[in-house]
């Protein structure tokens, strides 16, 4: 019975760990001496996400750019990144041009369908209002 009481799960918070311990764990991980899983085992931290939170708060890794903040990029790395961005933008441009082409085709088809319906059924489908009429309507709404 006493064995069960010794190994009971105790829920801990990040504030239960002293800052010095957090910094020590982060330094070991950043040096490559430990993995997050190894740090959990060695220091008795209950969750990998807790260690990752510490890395985000106190570590030297820039999580937005996914690069260590203490390592400046070489000109070759910057050039490679720019080339990748150009390729991505070219793909996006081609995709958007394709979408514009499809939209234009749809507009032409809808226009043809309306023309055909107007001729077949001999009824006006399009609203024939001049720009002056629409401004008059807007002015009347404002007066109310």
C-alpha positions in Angstrom: 0.0 0.0 0.0 2.8 2.4 0.8 4.3 1.8 -2.7 1.2 3.3 -4.4 1.3 6.4 -2.2 4.9 7.1 -3.1 4.3 7.1 -6.9 1.1 9.2 -6.9 0.8 11.7 -9.7 1.4 15.2 -8.5 0.2 17.9 -10.9 2.9 20.6 -11.2 2.9 24.1 -12.7 5.7 25.9 -14.5 6.0 28.1 -11.5 6.9 25.1 -9.4 10.3 25.0 -11.1 12.9 27.6 -10.2 14.2 29.9 -12.9 17.7 28.6 -12.4 16.6 25.0 -13.2 14.7 26.2 -16.3 17.7 28.1 -17.6 20.0 25.1 -16.9 17.7 22.8 -18.9 17.5 25.3 -21.7 21.3 25.6 -21.9 21.8 21.9 -22.0 19.2 21.5 -24.8 20.6 24.4 -26.9 24.2 23.1 -26.5 22.9 19.8 -27.9 23.7 17.8 -24.7 20.1 16.8 -24.1 16.9 16.4 -26.0 13.6 17.6 -24.7 12.6 14.0 -23.9 16.0 13.5 -22.1 15.5 16.7 -20.1 12.1 15.4 -19.0 13.6 12.2 -17.7 16.8 13.7 -16.2 15.1 16.6 -14.4 11.6 15.1 -13.7 9.7 17.6 -15.8 6.3 16.1 -16.5 5.6 17.5 -19.9 7.5 18.1 -23.1 5.3 21.1 -23.8 6.5 22.7 -20.6 10.1 22.5 -21.8 9.2 23.9 -25.2 7.4 26.8 -23.5 10.6 27.5 -21.5 12.6 27.4 -24.8 10.3 29.9 -26.3 10.4 32.2 -23.3 14.1 32.0 -22.3 15.9 30.4 -25.2 18.0 31.9 -28.0 15.9 30.4 -30.8 13.9 32.8 -32.9 10.6 30.9 -33.2 9.1 33.3 -35.7 11.9 33.0 -38.3 12.9 29.4 -37.2 16.6 30.4 -36.8 18.8 30.8 -33.8 18.9 34.6 -33.0 22.6 34.5 -32.2 23.4 33.2 -35.7 23.4 35.8 -38.4 22.5 34.6 -41.9 25.2 34.5 -44.5 24.8 36.3 -47.8 24.4 32.9 -49.5 21.5 32.0 -47.1 19.8 35.3 -47.7 20.1 34.8 -51.4 18.7 31.3 -51.2 15.8 32.5 -49.1 15.1 35.3 -51.6 15.2 32.8 -54.5 12.7 30.6 -52.7 10.4 33.5 -52.1 10.6 34.4 -55.8 9.7 30.9 -56.8 6.8 30.9 -54.3 5.5 34.3 -55.6 5.8 33.1 -59.2 3.7 30.0 -58.4 1.1 32.2 -56.6 1.1 34.6 -59.6 0.5 31.7 -62.0 -2.3 30.4 -59.9 -4.0 33.8 -59.6 -3.7 34.3 -63.3 -5.3 31.0 -63.9 -8.2 32.0 -61.5 -8.6 35.3 -63.4 -8.8 33.5 -66.7 -11.4 31.1 -65.3 -13.4 34.0 -63.9 -13.3 35.8 -67.2 -14.5 32.7 -69.0 -17.4 32.3 -66.5 -18.4 35.9 -66.9 -18.5 35.5 -70.7 -20.6 32.4 -70.4 -23.0 34.0 -68.0 -23.3 37.0 -70.3 -24.0 34.7 -73.3 -26.6 32.8 -71.2 -28.4 36.1 -70.3 -28.4 37.2 -74.0 -29.8 33.9 -75.0 -32.5 34.0 -72.4 -33.5 37.5 -73.3 -33.8 36.5 -77.0 -35.6 33.2 -76.3 -38.1 34.5 -73.8 -38.3 38.1 -75.1 -37.9 39.6 -71.7 -35.4 42.1 -70.4 -33.2 40.5 -67.7 -30.6 43.1 -67.3 -31.4 46.2 -65.3 -30.9 49.3 -67.5 -30.2 52.0 -65.1 -27.8 54.9 -65.7 -25.2 56.0 -63.2 -27.3 59.2 -62.6 -30.3 57.2 -61.4 -28.2 55.4 -58.8 -26.9 58.6 -57.4 -30.4 60.0 -57.2 -31.6 56.9 -55.3 -28.6 57.3 -52.8 -29.5 61.0 -52.2 -33.2 60.1 -51.6 -32.1 57.5 -49.0 -30.0 60.1 -47.2 -32.9 62.5 -47.0 -35.1 60.0 -45.1 
